[in-house]
Amino acid sequence: MNDHPHPDPEARKPGAENPVDPGATALAEALRSSFVIVKAVMVVLLVVFLGSGFFKVGPDERAIILRLGKPVGAGEAALLGPGLHWSWPYPIDEYRKVSISGIQRITSSVGWYATTPEAELAGTELMPGPSLNPSVDGYALTADGNIIHTRATLNYRIADPITFVFNFVNASNAVQNALDNALHFAATRSLVDDVLTRDIIGFGELVKRRTTELVAKQNLGIVVEQCKVQSIPPRQLRDAFANVLKAEIARSKALNEARSHENQVTNKAGADAESRVNLAVSERVRVVSDVKSRAEVFSTLLPEYNANPSLFVQRRLTESLGRVMTNVQDKIFLTEGENGRTKELRLLLNRELPKAKTEEPR
């Protein structure tokens, strides 16, 4: 007995009709519909994919397209100006926007104690422990061996976008490292009193100058605009530093009062000295002028005296007597006698004044 039946020879004839399977037909229709849907979805995804490459550049920005990690274009040609642009979506292309007029800002807290901006604003900072914890708290050492907390905020703008983007993987981190270095550099070259009280502005300028030097040395393509530095003593020694500050203020006040008194005394002494010098100069001018005039008169009269001394003396005596006795009513001149002796004039004067006579009665 044969268990395998043989197919019907009539069914294999070419002219015979094959029966239609309804399941296969439904499956074929479903596959065709699925292929249409898949094609439509792929077209939509392609459109979305290509549309995602559009990006807009602001008026104060520049953009650079990186294709497989390399810039598209060279030099200034690589910079895209304001407006709408298109690039291949990631991962083929990627674009980076760089602000050319906006101010960038970074903050260095490498020398600051452990805290958060929220806690500082809310006033909920934790109380300081008995000592600093180097694993958590940042600090800086000054030139005289003291410890301070210091932090800085740096404002800068990008002057060379190409250098800023391509010379470093992350240029912002390079600027951050330069600011951290500048804080420690400035602290190690400043005294604690200068940093906290005496020369706060000078310390900030030193931090800014050091940051500018490092930025220029590393060619980061930025321009430093402003640097604000805040420094405080360790919180564990706040009272001790406050007492030192009070003593410094009292010392400065005493010195200022002493300098003010010194200035008053010095100014008064200077004014008195100048007044006396002016009087002496005036007197000197007067005496010199008088002596000069007398010398000129003497030089004029000397030839006359040398010519005839007796006549000169007699004439000068006569002139002098005339000036002296201008208002005298009676003038008596005694000349020398024949023997050369001066004549004497003797006047008899009553010792008592004569009494006035009274009239006799008639």
Steps between C-alpha positions, in 0.01 A plus 500: 500500500641840397456771767606792271223589258604612157382839374223510254637509147213718390602777739843535338368567159578843361147584417372419847407796739681525845278576796549859661602509868313785679761522781787556259304768320426685824862475605621643168256792526616570857865496396432741213318741734781473757760576236306814398477615862868429560595696187284795613653492849849484352425800277367694800804402708729606216327837477521545879863391494592750230285772656682462831809640329360854489621736772491873559792726591424812705621853412772492768609143426713308254469129420749238381401171333707194586479216248631176648689714756663735247389857422328568171707776342815673615564823686225759486317291238420246771297754696129516427335836552153582633206329330364156419750226403492127425741218570484123493348375824709332767713287482606619155512869587471697818501875551627719780379850574740755645397836643722781370345795685344341804691484828596153622540442873681243708551474875795349683432361847822304531590707807153513657351290777238231429162663437233546235354818347156403627627466857678835479188679374278335760751551783492133590871422479633243741699622798876465451671212673792534742744490208510498121431179316743498202299233322192727489601860577709695254750764614804697387832573670626858514860618480526531881374146562135577583192319373215682326188411304485669160291467184474692174247564224645567155313666214644455152397513136610285209720696259608212273224236466709266282784487752258469790320202343778305325812548712346332803250226558332718762638853509278597795686248716830656391375844607383348829843347563668833422280678755567235766873533439480880521326487842771286658774695321373835632449367854856369527633845406282708735484557874185402685432858615534627142258236370234560768525873581792709377517428127186313393492670160868425440445131574212487252713671234778246558253213445371662180851569370612142564189360329558724198862381475399132509221553246739675261767235554258216420342693209142439609356771273319695775521848651474541878251776584459498877610300802332526840676340798356434845723399792421425863697356792437141612163480674661329799713815560241763414504661846880514513517667159220739606704607804804554281287709266374714789855554618602592147214750476594656835863520391404662171278749682781595741746534213258715304440729799877528556558577133221758507655671803839479336364662187339780699820574694713471189271724298491763776878489542540520124268800480684677785836422342382628163364819659828566678699427189282741304552772764873436502510515120305828503731648765804383308370664185433824690841505669681414179312771313576755773868409513517507123347848485734625774795349316394676182469835685839446664657417164352823360626718790845347531654693208373830646653420839832406347507830308447730808436328833447821703255648257317169470469470878386860541242464225367174635481652848311798367258275313448286806439798727263646245297182500505470877417866574238548235232591751725682757417869541835626635818378341846593642819405320837528683798529281859446601708795622822624357702265716304204376305451818123478492326800642285454803147617535380562851139577573382629837179333584299586808476221742141593562259618249403869550163544660236684315435845632156570630341830413471753787156630575444845371 
